[in-house]
């Protein structure tokens, strides 16, 4: 496919970029003992971008012949010419970048493709049945398996010439417990970049048992006291915080629009214990769900420091934003399918691990909570957030106590990171089963160590 793309670019004047993008989606869903769906679909085609008269032109096509690609190039040039007279601000010349050249296939694709549909269905049926049999207090159970096998080739007139394949399996288990009209739902999920075995490394049967036990235990849990509290955040909550409330504020298009990170490079924005990164690789633990070897502009997707020892040191860029801000591209241009234009997106976003154990962090809390399991939430460009938490355990005098429910965390993410006084050496990726939404869905991951910090809890006020 790379050779076909390069043939189509021969003789093209100016900048042009061709991206072949194929995706195969599978889905198996079992609920209350019934197979609700088992689906397979595939989409593939080529995206074309040209830069003409300081203006982008974009076209896409499902015609993978040489003639079809050249027609798409003509369409993209025509779009740029039509838009150029209306454009107030020209796109600057694109900066040089560390381009990918060659094949960058990721492990696990052959393993996943070798599995039959029967194996996928059998796994989901078994897990849902295990959940359903685990407690008489369950009113609803379901299990869901999804996978994406993705293939890409990116070629540009200024040096990118890369291709790769990767696979992303995902597994979800949901359990709803009921008592006296009260319903409590818990779920466990895992998503990875890798093969079939990645799911079993995460022990799916244990996922089922945890989901059921949490749903049942929440029936007896009490609400927390509201107000400012010291908490130990699990990697799942840390991942949600740094992705939603920090990561989006440092995407360069949001920075240019006036996010909370604008104009703050070099400033202290968090505790000196906090170093925050975004990477196309899977540092500290394998199989992170947002792993990519190159981005959709053909730029190598390396590690980018956002916060170093509490100081804001970087933003996430595509080639255009890097040119506008006088910085280097970071490999963060991504598109969901071939008909989508690449925009600035996170990959794997995380806090670097520290030196303490989780037990030491908990022992340092006189009165607070251990919070785990993101339930829902929102954040905005000011870094203000509100996140629901599935489970929280009271900590008193350095000891874990009772389970509480209905916990919501609120605050400003930079201010919360400024209160961090403990960082664990234990590290975990924890958001690989989700999708980030920013005009297009996108597979990402986030996580980190356990953090001890202070945050506002919304809950019942103490008498």
TORKOL-4160 file (C-alpha; in steps of 0.2 Angstrom, whole numbers, padded with zeros to 4 digits, m for minus):
463
<pt num="1" X="0000" Y="0000" Z="0000"/>
<pt num="2" X="0014" Y="0012" Z="0003"/>
<pt num="3" X="0021" Y="0009" Z="m0014"/>
<pt num="4" X="0003" Y="0014" Z="m0021"/>
<pt num="5" X="0003" Y="0030" Z="m0011"/>
<pt num="6" X="0020" Y="0035" Z="m0017"/>
<pt num="7" X="0015" Y="0032" Z="m0035"/>
<pt num="8" X="0000" Y="0043" Z="m0033"/>
<pt num="9" X="0012" Y="0057" Z="m0026"/>
<pt num="10" X="0024" Y="0057" Z="m0040"/>
<pt num="11" X="0025" Y="0073" Z="m0049"/>
<pt num="12" X="0014" Y="0082" Z="m0036"/>
<pt num="13" X="0019" Y="0100" Z="m0032"/>
<pt num="14" X="0019" Y="0107" Z="m0015"/>
<pt num="15" X="0014" Y="0098" Z="0001"/>
<pt num="16" X="0003" Y="0082" Z="0000"/>
<pt num="17" X="m0001" Y="0069" Z="0012"/>
<pt num="18" X="m0010" Y="0052" Z="0008"/>
<pt num="19" X="m0016" Y="0040" Z="0022"/>
<pt num="20" X="m0023" Y="0023" Z="0019"/>
<pt num="21" X="m0033" Y="0018" Z="0034"/>
<pt num="22" X="m0042" Y="0001" Z="0037"/>
<pt num="23" X="m0052" Y="m0004" Z="0052"/>
<pt num="24" X="m0061" Y="m0020" Z="0057"/>
<pt num="25" X="m0073" Y="m0019" Z="0071"/>
<pt num="26" X="m0080" Y="m0034" Z="0081"/>
<pt num="27" X="m0093" Y="m0034" Z="0094"/>
<pt num="28" X="m0101" Y="m0048" Z="0105"/>
<pt num="29" X="m0114" Y="m0043" Z="0118"/>
<pt num="30" X="m0123" Y="m0055" Z="0131"/>
<pt num="31" X="m0136" Y="m0049" Z="0143"/>
<pt num="32" X="m0146" Y="m0059" Z="0155"/>
<pt num="33" X="m0141" Y="m0075" Z="0147"/>
<pt num="34" X="m0145" Y="m0070" Z="0129"/>
<pt num="35" X="m0133" Y="m0067" Z="0115"/>
<pt num="36" X="m0139" Y="m0049" Z="0110"/>
<pt num="37" X="m0127" Y="m0046" Z="0096"/>
<pt num="38" X="m0112" Y="m0053" Z="0087"/>
<pt num="39" X="m0106" Y="m0041" Z="0073"/>
<pt num="40" X="m0092" Y="m0038" Z="0061"/>
<pt num="41" X="m0089" Y="m0023" Z="0050"/>
<pt num="42" X="m0074" Y="m0016" Z="0040"/>
<pt num="43" X="m0070" Y="0001" Z="0033"/>
<pt num="44" X="m0055" Y="0006" Z="0023"/>
<pt num="45" X="m0050" Y="0020" Z="0011"/>
<pt num="46" X="m0038" Y="0034" Z="0008"/>
<pt num="47" X="m0038" Y="0052" Z="0015"/>
<pt num="48" X="m0029" Y="0065" Z="0005"/>
<pt num="49" X="m0023" Y="0082" Z="0012"/>
<pt num="50" X="m0014" Y="0096" Z="0002"/>
<pt num="51" X="m0008" Y="0113" Z="0008"/>
<pt num="52" X="m0010" Y="0125" Z="m0006"/>
<pt num="53" X="m0009" Y="0144" Z="m0004"/>
<pt num="54" X="m0008" Y="0143" Z="0015"/>
<pt num="55" X="m0025" Y="0133" Z="0015"/>
<pt num="56" X="m0029" Y="0115" Z="0018"/>
<pt num="57" X="m0039" Y="0105" Z="0006"/>
<pt num="58" X="m0046" Y="0088" Z="0011"/>
<pt num="59" X="m0054" Y="0073" Z="0001"/>
<pt num="60" X="m0056" Y="0055" Z="0005"/>
<pt num="61" X="m0060" Y="0040" Z="m0006"/>
<pt num="62" X="m0064" Y="0022" Z="m0006"/>
<pt num="63" X="m0057" Y="0019" Z="m0023"/>
<pt num="64" X="m0040" Y="0012" Z="m0020"/>
<pt num="65" X="m0034" Y="0012" Z="m0038"/>
<pt num="66" X="m0020" Y="0024" Z="m0044"/>
<pt num="67" X="m0033" Y="0033" Z="m0054"/>
<pt num="68" X="m0045" Y="0035" Z="m0039"/>
<pt num="69" X="m0031" Y="0042" Z="m0028"/>
<pt num="70" X="m0026" Y="0055" Z="m0041"/>
<pt num="71" X="m0044" Y="0060" Z="m0043"/>
<pt num="72" X="m0045" Y="0062" Z="m0024"/>
<pt num="73" X="m0029" Y="0073" Z="m0025"/>
<pt num="74" X="m0037" Y="0084" Z="m0038"/>
<pt num="75" X="m0052" Y="0085" Z="m0027"/>
<pt num="76" X="m0042" Y="0091" Z="m0012"/>
<pt num="77" X="m0033" Y="0104" Z="m0022"/>
<pt num="78" X="m0049" Y="0111" Z="m0029"/>
<pt num="79" X="m0056" Y="0112" Z="m0011"/>
<pt num="80" X="m0040" Y="0122" Z="m0006"/>
<pt num="81" X="m0041" Y="0134" Z="m0021"/>
<pt num="82" X="m0060" Y="0137" Z="m0017"/>
<pt num="83" X="m0056" Y="0140" Z="0001"/>
<pt num="84" X="m0040" Y="0151" Z="0000"/>
<pt num="85" X="m0048" Y="0167" Z="m0005"/>
<pt num="86" X="m0060" Y="0166" Z="0011"/>
<pt num="87" X="m0046" Y="0162" Z="0023"/>
<pt num="88" X="m0040" Y="0176" Z="0034"/>
<pt num="89" X="m0025" Y="0167" Z="0042"/>
<pt num="90" X="m0014" Y="0157" Z="0032"/>
<pt num="91" X="m0007" Y="0140" Z="0037"/>
<pt num="92" X="0012" Y="0143" Z="0040"/>
<pt num="93" X="0025" Y="0132" Z="0031"/>
<pt num="94" X="0025" Y="0115" Z="0040"/>
<pt num="95" X="0040" Y="0112" Z="0051"/>
<pt num="96" X="0052" Y="0097" Z="0049"/>
<pt num="97" X="0048" Y="0082" Z="0060"/>
<pt num="98" X="0055" Y="0065" Z="0065"/>
<pt num="99" X="0045" Y="0055" Z="0052"/>
<pt num="100" X="0042" Y="0037" Z="0053"/>
<pt num="101" X="0050" Y="0027" Z="0038"/>
<pt num="102" X="0047" Y="0008" Z="0037"/>
<pt num="103" X="0035" Y="m0004" Z="0044"/>
<pt num="104" X="0030" Y="m0003" Z="0063"/>
<pt num="105" X="0018" Y="m0017" Z="0066"/>
<pt num="106" X="0013" Y="m0020" Z="0084"/>
<pt num="107" X="0013" Y="m0037" Z="0092"/>
<pt num="108" X="m0004" Y="m0046" Z="0095"/>
<pt num="109" X="m0012" Y="m0044" Z="0078"/>
<pt num="110" X="m0009" Y="m0062" Z="0071"/>
<pt num="111" X="m0014" Y="m0069" Z="0088"/>
<pt num="112" X="m0031" Y="m0060" Z="0088"/>
<pt num="113" X="m0035" Y="m0064" Z="0070"/>
<pt num="114" X="m0032" Y="m0082" Z="0073"/>
<pt num="115" X="m0046" Y="m0083" Z="0086"/>
<pt num="116" X="m0063" Y="m0089" Z="0079"/>
<pt num="117" X="m0080" Y="m0080" Z="0082"/>
<pt num="118" X="m0085" Y="m0095" Z="0093"/>
<pt num="119" X="m0070" Y="m0092" Z="0105"/>
<pt num="120" X="m0075" Y="m0074" Z="0106"/>
<pt num="121" X="m0094" Y="m0078" Z="0110"/>
<pt num="122" X="m0089" Y="m0092" Z="0122"/>
<pt num="123" X="m0078" Y="m0080" Z="0132"/>
<pt num="124" X="m0092" Y="m0067" Z="0134"/>
<pt num="125" X="m0106" Y="m0080" Z="0137"/>
<pt num="126" X="m0095" Y="m0088" Z="0151"/>
<pt num="127" X="m0091" Y="m0072" Z="0160"/>
<pt num="128" X="m0110" Y="m0066" Z="0159"/>
<pt num="129" X="m0115" Y="m0083" Z="0166"/>
<pt num="130" X="m0102" Y="m0082" Z="0180"/>
<pt num="131" X="m0109" Y="m0065" Z="0185"/>
<pt num="132" X="m0127" Y="m0070" Z="0185"/>
<pt num="133" X="m0123" Y="m0085" Z="0196"/>
<pt num="134" X="m0113" Y="m0075" Z="0208"/>
<pt num="135" X="m0127" Y="m0068" Z="0219"/>
<pt num="136" X="m0146" Y="m0069" Z="0221"/>
<pt num="137" X="m0146" Y="m0050" Z="0223"/>
<pt num="138" X="m0142" Y="m0046" Z="0205"/>
<pt num="139" X="m0156" Y="m0040" Z="0194"/>
<pt num="140" X="m0146" Y="m0038" Z="0178"/>
<pt num="141" X="m0129" Y="m0043" Z="0171"/>
<pt num="142" X="m0121" Y="m0041" Z="0155"/>
<pt num="143" X="m0104" Y="m0044" Z="0146"/>
<pt num="144" X="m0097" Y="m0036" Z="0131"/>
<pt num="145" X="m0082" Y="m0039" Z="0120"/>
<pt num="146" X="m0075" Y="m0027" Z="0107"/>
<pt num="147" X="m0060" Y="m0027" Z="0096"/>
<pt num="148" X="m0052" Y="m0015" Z="0083"/>
<pt num="149" X="m0039" Y="m0021" Z="0071"/>
<pt num="150" X="m0031" Y="m0006" Z="0063"/>
<pt num="151" X="m0020" Y="m0004" Z="0048"/>
<pt num="152" X="m0012" Y="0012" Z="0041"/>
<pt num="153" X="0000" Y="0018" Z="0029"/>
<pt num="154" X="0005" Y="0037" Z="0029"/>
<pt num="155" X="0016" Y="0045" Z="0015"/>
<pt num="156" X="0020" Y="0063" Z="0012"/>
<pt num="157" X="0029" Y="0073" Z="m0001"/>
<pt num="158" X="0041" Y="0079" Z="0013"/>
<pt num="159" X="0047" Y="0062" Z="0020"/>
<pt num="160" X="0035" Y="0052" Z="0029"/>
<pt num="161" X="0034" Y="0034" Z="0023"/>
<pt num="162" X="0027" Y="0023" Z="0037"/>
<pt num="163" X="0015" Y="0008" Z="0039"/>
<pt num="164" X="0009" Y="m0002" Z="0054"/>
<pt num="165" X="m0004" Y="m0014" Z="0060"/>
<pt num="166" X="m0011" Y="m0015" Z="0078"/>
<pt num="167" X="m0025" Y="m0023" Z="0088"/>
<pt num="168" X="m0036" Y="m0017" Z="0102"/>
<pt num="169" X="m0047" Y="m0029" Z="0112"/>
<pt num="170" X="m0058" Y="m0023" Z="0125"/>
<pt num="171" X="m0069" Y="m0032" Z="0138"/>
<pt num="172" X="m0083" Y="m0026" Z="0149"/>
<pt num="173" X="m0093" Y="m0034" Z="0163"/>
<pt num="174" X="m0108" Y="m0025" Z="0171"/>
<pt num="175" X="m0118" Y="m0030" Z="0187"/>
<pt num="176" X="m0133" Y="m0022" Z="0194"/>
<pt num="177" X="m0139" Y="m0027" Z="0212"/>
<pt num="178" X="m0156" Y="m0023" Z="0219"/>
<pt num="179" X="m0163" Y="m0023" Z="0237"/>
<pt num="180" X="m0179" Y="m0015" Z="0243"/>
<pt num="181" X="m0181" Y="m0005" Z="0227"/>
<pt num="182" X="m0163" Y="0002" Z="0228"/>
<pt num="183" X="m0152" Y="m0002" Z="0213"/>
<pt num="184" X="m0133" Y="m0001" Z="0213"/>
<pt num="185" X="m0122" Y="m0004" Z="0197"/>
<pt num="186" X="m0104" Y="m0008" Z="0196"/>
<pt num="187" X="m0093" Y="m0013" Z="0181"/>
<pt num="188" X="m0075" Y="m0018" Z="0177"/>
<pt num="189" X="m0067" Y="m0016" Z="0160"/>
<pt num="190" X="m0050" Y="m0018" Z="0152"/>
<pt num="191" X="m0044" Y="m0012" Z="0135"/>
<pt num="192" X="m0026" Y="m0015" Z="0128"/>
<pt num="193" X="m0016" Y="m0014" Z="0113"/>
<pt num="194" X="m0010" Y="m0031" Z="0109"/>
<pt num="195" X="m0017" Y="m0049" Z="0107"/>
<pt num="196" X="m0030" Y="m0060" Z="0114"/>
<pt num="197" X="m0019" Y="m0065" Z="0128"/>
<pt num="198" X="m0019" Y="m0047" Z="0135"/>
<pt num="199" X="m0036" Y="m0050" Z="0141"/>
<pt num="200" X="m0032" Y="m0065" Z="0151"/>
<pt num="201" X="m0017" Y="m0057" Z="0158"/>
<pt num="202" X="m0029" Y="m0045" Z="0166"/>
<pt num="203" X="m0039" Y="m0060" Z="0174"/>
<pt num="204" X="m0057" Y="m0058" Z="0167"/>
<pt num="205" X="m0065" Y="m0070" Z="0179"/>
<pt num="206" X="m0058" Y="m0059" Z="0193"/>
<pt num="207" X="m0065" Y="m0044" Z="0184"/>
<pt num="208" X="m0082" Y="m0052" Z="0185"/>
<pt num="209" X="m0080" Y="m0056" Z="0204"/>
<pt num="210" X="m0075" Y="m0038" Z="0208"/>
<pt num="211" X="m0090" Y="m0031" Z="0198"/>
<pt num="212" X="m0102" Y="m0042" Z="0207"/>
<pt num="213" X="m0095" Y="m0039" Z="0224"/>
<pt num="214" X="m0095" Y="m0021" Z="0222"/>
<pt num="215" X="m0113" Y="m0019" Z="0216"/>
<pt num="216" X="m0119" Y="m0030" Z="0231"/>
<pt num="217" X="m0108" Y="m0021" Z="0244"/>
<pt num="218" X="m0114" Y="m0004" Z="0238"/>
<pt num="219" X="m0132" Y="m0009" Z="0243"/>
<pt num="220" X="m0126" Y="m0007" Z="0261"/>
<pt num="221" X="m0114" Y="0007" Z="0259"/>
<pt num="222" X="m0118" Y="0025" Z="0267"/>
<pt num="223" X="m0115" Y="0041" Z="0259"/>
<pt num="224" X="m0099" Y="0051" Z="0263"/>
<pt num="225" X="m0097" Y="0067" Z="0272"/>
<pt num="226" X="m0095" Y="0082" Z="0260"/>
<pt num="227" X="m0082" Y="0095" Z="0260"/>
<pt num="228" X="m0063" Y="0096" Z="0258"/>
<pt num="229" X="m0054" Y="0080" Z="0261"/>
<pt num="230" X="m0038" Y="0071" Z="0259"/>
<pt num="231" X="m0039" Y="0057" Z="0247"/>
<pt num="232" X="m0028" Y="0043" Z="0240"/>
<pt num="233" X="m0033" Y="0042" Z="0221"/>
<pt num="234" X="m0031" Y="0025" Z="0212"/>
<pt num="235" X="m0023" Y="0025" Z="0195"/>
<pt num="236" X="m0040" Y="0025" Z="0187"/>
<pt num="237" X="m0045" Y="0041" Z="0195"/>
<pt num="238" X="m0028" Y="0049" Z="0192"/>
<pt num="239" X="m0030" Y="0044" Z="0174"/>
<pt num="240" X="m0047" Y="0052" Z="0172"/>
<pt num="241" X="m0041" Y="0068" Z="0180"/>
<pt num="242" X="m0025" Y="0070" Z="0170"/>
<pt num="243" X="m0034" Y="0065" Z="0153"/>
<pt num="244" X="m0050" Y="0075" Z="0155"/>
<pt num="245" X="m0045" Y="0090" Z="0166"/>
<pt num="246" X="m0027" Y="0092" Z="0161"/>
<pt num="247" X="m0023" Y="0083" Z="0145"/>
<pt num="248" X="m0037" Y="0093" Z="0135"/>
<pt num="249" X="m0031" Y="0110" Z="0141"/>
<pt num="250" X="m0013" Y="0106" Z="0134"/>
<pt num="251" X="m0019" Y="0101" Z="0117"/>
<pt num="252" X="m0012" Y="0115" Z="0107"/>
<pt num="253" X="m0028" Y="0119" Z="0097"/>
<pt num="254" X="m0037" Y="0122" Z="0114"/>
<pt num="255" X="m0022" Y="0131" Z="0121"/>
<pt num="256" X="m0023" Y="0143" Z="0106"/>
<pt num="257" X="m0042" Y="0145" Z="0110"/>
<pt num="258" X="m0038" Y="0151" Z="0128"/>
<pt num="259" X="m0038" Y="0135" Z="0139"/>
<pt num="260" X="m0031" Y="0136" Z="0157"/>
<pt num="261" X="m0014" Y="0131" Z="0151"/>
<pt num="262" X="m0012" Y="0146" Z="0139"/>
<pt num="263" X="0003" Y="0157" Z="0143"/>
<pt num="264" X="0009" Y="0146" Z="0158"/>
<pt num="265" X="0024" Y="0137" Z="0151"/>
<pt num="266" X="0038" Y="0137" Z="0164"/>
<pt num="267" X="0026" Y="0141" Z="0178"/>
<pt num="268" X="0024" Y="0130" Z="0193"/>
<pt num="269" X="0006" Y="0122" Z="0190"/>
<pt num="270" X="0008" Y="0106" Z="0202"/>
<pt num="271" X="0017" Y="0099" Z="0216"/>
<pt num="272" X="0036" Y="0095" Z="0213"/>
<pt num="273" X="0031" Y="0077" Z="0215"/>
<pt num="274" X="0021" Y="0077" Z="0199"/>
<pt num="275" X="0028" Y="0074" Z="0181"/>
<pt num="276" X="0015" Y="0071" Z="0168"/>
<pt num="277" X="0018" Y="0064" Z="0151"/>
<pt num="278" X="0009" Y="0059" Z="0135"/>
<pt num="279" X="0016" Y="0045" Z="0124"/>
<pt num="280" X="0013" Y="0034" Z="0109"/>
<pt num="281" X="0022" Y="0021" Z="0119"/>
<pt num="282" X="0018" Y="0011" Z="0134"/>
<pt num="283" X="0030" Y="0016" Z="0148"/>
<pt num="284" X="0030" Y="0008" Z="0165"/>
<pt num="285" X="0017" Y="m0006" Z="0161"/>
<pt num="286" X="0013" Y="m0015" Z="0144"/>
<pt num="287" X="m0001" Y="m0014" Z="0132"/>
<pt num="288" X="m0008" Y="0004" Z="0135"/>
<pt num="289" X="m0024" Y="0006" Z="0125"/>
<pt num="290" X="m0018" Y="0022" Z="0116"/>
<pt num="291" X="m0002" Y="0016" Z="0109"/>
<pt num="292" X="0003" Y="0021" Z="0091"/>
<pt num="293" X="0020" Y="0020" Z="0083"/>
<pt num="294" X="0017" Y="0035" Z="0071"/>
<pt num="295" X="0003" Y="0048" Z="0071"/>
<pt num="296" X="m0008" Y="0052" Z="0056"/>
<pt num="297" X="0004" Y="0064" Z="0049"/>
<pt num="298" X="0018" Y="0051" Z="0049"/>
<pt num="299" X="0027" Y="0059" Z="0064"/>
<pt num="300" X="0035" Y="0047" Z="0076"/>
<pt num="301" X="0024" Y="0046" Z="0092"/>
<pt num="302" X="0037" Y="0048" Z="0106"/>
<pt num="303" X="0035" Y="0053" Z="0124"/>
<pt num="304" X="0031" Y="0071" Z="0127"/>
<pt num="305" X="0033" Y="0079" Z="0144"/>
<pt num="306" X="0019" Y="0091" Z="0149"/>
<pt num="307" X="0023" Y="0094" Z="0167"/>
<pt num="308" X="0041" Y="0091" Z="0174"/>
<pt num="309" X="0042" Y="0091" Z="0193"/>
<pt num="310" X="0027" Y="0103" Z="0194"/>
<pt num="311" X="0032" Y="0115" Z="0180"/>
<pt num="312" X="0022" Y="0116" Z="0164"/>
<pt num="313" X="0035" Y="0112" Z="0150"/>
<pt num="314" X="0025" Y="0107" Z="0135"/>
<pt num="315" X="0009" Y="0106" Z="0124"/>
<pt num="316" X="0003" Y="0092" Z="0112"/>
<pt num="317" X="0005" Y="0097" Z="0094"/>
<pt num="318" X="0001" Y="0093" Z="0076"/>
<pt num="319" X="0013" Y="0100" Z="0063"/>
<pt num="320" X="0002" Y="0116" Z="0060"/>
<pt num="321" X="0001" Y="0120" Z="0078"/>
<pt num="322" X="0019" Y="0117" Z="0081"/>
<pt num="323" X="0023" Y="0129" Z="0066"/>
<pt num="324" X="0011" Y="0143" Z="0073"/>
<pt num="325" X="0019" Y="0142" Z="0091"/>
<pt num="326" X="0037" Y="0139" Z="0086"/>
<pt num="327" X="0038" Y="0122" Z="0094"/>
<pt num="328" X="0042" Y="0104" Z="0088"/>
<pt num="329" X="0028" Y="0092" Z="0082"/>
<pt num="330" X="0024" Y="0079" Z="0095"/>
<pt num="331" X="0015" Y="0066" Z="0085"/>
<pt num="332" X="m0002" Y="0069" Z="0092"/>
<pt num="333" X="m0012" Y="0071" Z="0075"/>
<pt num="334" X="m0025" Y="0057" Z="0075"/>
<pt num="335" X="m0040" Y="0053" Z="0064"/>
<pt num="336" X="m0053" Y="0040" Z="0069"/>
<pt num="337" X="m0057" Y="0033" Z="0051"/>
<pt num="338" X="m0051" Y="0037" Z="0034"/>
<pt num="339" X="m0064" Y="0050" Z="0030"/>
<pt num="340" X="m0059" Y="0060" Z="0045"/>
<pt num="341" X="m0046" Y="0074" Z="0045"/>
<pt num="342" X="m0032" Y="0072" Z="0059"/>
<pt num="343" X="m0034" Y="0083" Z="0074"/>
<pt num="344" X="m0024" Y="0085" Z="0090"/>
<pt num="345" X="m0027" Y="0070" Z="0102"/>
<pt num="346" X="m0019" Y="0062" Z="0117"/>
<pt num="347" X="m0012" Y="0045" Z="0116"/>
<pt num="348" X="m0007" Y="0037" Z="0133"/>
<pt num="349" X="m0007" Y="0051" Z="0147"/>
<pt num="350" X="0000" Y="0047" Z="0164"/>
<pt num="351" X="0009" Y="0053" Z="0179"/>
<pt num="352" X="0026" Y="0046" Z="0182"/>
<pt num="353" X="0027" Y="0034" Z="0197"/>
<pt num="354" X="0036" Y="0039" Z="0213"/>
<pt num="355" X="0045" Y="0031" Z="0228"/>
<pt num="356" X="0031" Y="0026" Z="0241"/>
<pt num="357" X="0020" Y="0011" Z="0243"/>
<pt num="358" X="0001" Y="0012" Z="0243"/>
<pt num="359" X="0001" Y="0006" Z="0261"/>
<pt num="360" X="0013" Y="0021" Z="0265"/>
<pt num="361" X="0001" Y="0033" Z="0257"/>
<pt num="362" X="m0014" Y="0027" Z="0266"/>
<pt num="363" X="m0004" Y="0026" Z="0283"/>
<pt num="364" X="m0001" Y="0045" Z="0281"/>
<pt num="365" X="m0020" Y="0049" Z="0280"/>
<pt num="366" X="m0028" Y="0053" Z="0297"/>
<pt num="367" X="m0045" Y="0056" Z="0290"/>
<pt num="368" X="m0050" Y="0054" Z="0272"/>
<pt num="369" X="m0054" Y="0042" Z="0258"/>
<pt num="370" X="m0047" Y="0029" Z="0246"/>
<pt num="371" X="m0056" Y="0033" Z="0229"/>
<pt num="372" X="m0057" Y="0021" Z="0214"/>
<pt num="373" X="m0067" Y="0017" Z="0199"/>
<pt num="374" X="m0072" Y="0032" Z="0188"/>
<pt num="375" X="m0091" Y="0032" Z="0186"/>
<pt num="376" X="m0095" Y="0048" Z="0175"/>
<pt num="377" X="m0089" Y="0065" Z="0175"/>
<pt num="378" X="m0085" Y="0081" Z="0165"/>
<pt num="379" X="m0071" Y="0094" Z="0164"/>
<pt num="380" X="m0069" Y="0110" Z="0154"/>
<pt num="381" X="m0055" Y="0121" Z="0147"/>
<pt num="382" X="m0053" Y="0130" Z="0164"/>
<pt num="383" X="m0047" Y="0113" Z="0171"/>
<pt num="384" X="m0062" Y="0113" Z="0182"/>
<pt num="385" X="m0069" Y="0095" Z="0184"/>
<pt num="386" X="m0083" Y="0085" Z="0192"/>
<pt num="387" X="m0080" Y="0066" Z="0193"/>
<pt num="388" X="m0091" Y="0052" Z="0200"/>
<pt num="389" X="m0082" Y="0038" Z="0209"/>
<pt num="390" X="m0089" Y="0020" Z="0210"/>
<pt num="391" X="m0081" Y="0015" Z="0226"/>
<pt num="392" X="m0073" Y="0024" Z="0240"/>
<pt num="393" X="m0067" Y="0018" Z="0257"/>
<pt num="394" X="m0065" Y="0028" Z="0272"/>
<pt num="395" X="m0048" Y="0030" Z="0280"/>
<pt num="396" X="m0046" Y="0034" Z="0298"/>
<pt num="397" X="m0030" Y="0035" Z="0308"/>
<pt num="398" X="m0020" Y="0027" Z="0293"/>
<pt num="399" X="m0032" Y="0012" Z="0292"/>
<pt num="400" X="m0045" Y="0007" Z="0278"/>
<pt num="401" X="m0062" Y="0007" Z="0284"/>
<pt num="402" X="m0080" Y="0005" Z="0278"/>
<pt num="403" X="m0086" Y="0007" Z="0260"/>
<pt num="404" X="m0096" Y="0023" Z="0255"/>
<pt num="405" X="m0106" Y="0027" Z="0240"/>
<pt num="406" X="m0111" Y="0042" Z="0229"/>
<pt num="407" X="m0094" Y="0050" Z="0230"/>
<pt num="408" X="m0091" Y="0065" Z="0218"/>
<pt num="409" X="m0075" Y="0074" Z="0217"/>
<pt num="410" X="m0074" Y="0092" Z="0211"/>
<pt num="411" X="m0061" Y="0105" Z="0209"/>
<pt num="412" X="m0048" Y="0113" Z="0198"/>
<pt num="413" X="m0036" Y="0099" Z="0192"/>
<pt num="414" X="m0020" Y="0110" Z="0193"/>
<pt num="415" X="m0025" Y="0116" Z="0211"/>
<pt num="416" X="m0028" Y="0097" Z="0216"/>
<pt num="417" X="m0011" Y="0092" Z="0208"/>
<pt num="418" X="m0003" Y="0106" Z="0218"/>
<pt num="419" X="m0008" Y="0097" Z="0234"/>
<pt num="420" X="0000" Y="0081" Z="0230"/>
<pt num="421" X="0011" Y="0075" Z="0244"/>
<pt num="422" X="0013" Y="0057" Z="0240"/>
<pt num="423" X="0016" Y="0047" Z="0224"/>
<pt num="424" X="0016" Y="0028" Z="0224"/>
<pt num="425" X="0029" Y="0017" Z="0214"/>
<pt num="426" X="0014" Y="0005" Z="0209"/>
<pt num="427" X="0008" Y="0010" Z="0192"/>
<pt num="428" X="m0007" Y="0005" Z="0181"/>
<pt num="429" X="m0015" Y="0009" Z="0165"/>
<pt num="430" X="m0034" Y="0010" Z="0168"/>
<pt num="431" X="m0043" Y="0019" Z="0154"/>
<pt num="432" X="m0039" Y="0008" Z="0139"/>
<pt num="433" X="m0057" Y="0002" Z="0137"/>
<pt num="434" X="m0064" Y="0019" Z="0134"/>
<pt num="435" X="m0065" Y="0031" Z="0120"/>
<pt num="436" X="m0061" Y="0050" Z="0120"/>
<pt num="437" X="m0073" Y="0061" Z="0112"/>
<pt num="438" X="m0068" Y="0077" Z="0103"/>
<pt num="439" X="m0078" Y="0078" Z="0087"/>
<pt num="440" X="m0072" Y="0061" Z="0083"/>
<pt num="441" X="m0070" Y="0046" Z="0095"/>
<pt num="442" X="m0052" Y="0040" Z="0098"/>
<pt num="443" X="m0044" Y="0026" Z="0108"/>
<pt num="444" X="m0033" Y="0033" Z="0122"/>
<pt num="445" X="m0027" Y="0027" Z="0138"/>
<pt num="446" X="m0022" Y="0035" Z="0155"/>
<pt num="447" X="m0016" Y="0030" Z="0172"/>
<pt num="448" X="m0002" Y="0032" Z="0183"/>
<pt num="449" X="0002" Y="0028" Z="0202"/>
<pt num="450" X="m0008" Y="0031" Z="0217"/>
<pt num="451" X="m0008" Y="0050" Z="0222"/>
<pt num="452" X="m0011" Y="0057" Z="0239"/>
<pt num="453" X="m0019" Y="0074" Z="0238"/>
<pt num="454" X="m0033" Y="0085" Z="0244"/>
<pt num="455" X="m0050" Y="0088" Z="0234"/>
<pt num="456" X="m0068" Y="0093" Z="0237"/>
<pt num="457" X="m0080" Y="0079" Z="0240"/>
<pt num="458" X="m0099" Y="0082" Z="0236"/>
<pt num="459" X="m0109" Y="0071" Z="0248"/>
<pt num="460" X="m0120" Y="0072" Z="0263"/>
<pt num="461" X="m0115" Y="0086" Z="0275"/>
<pt num="462" X="m0110" Y="0080" Z="0292"/>
<pt num="463" X="m0122" Y="0085" Z="0306"/>
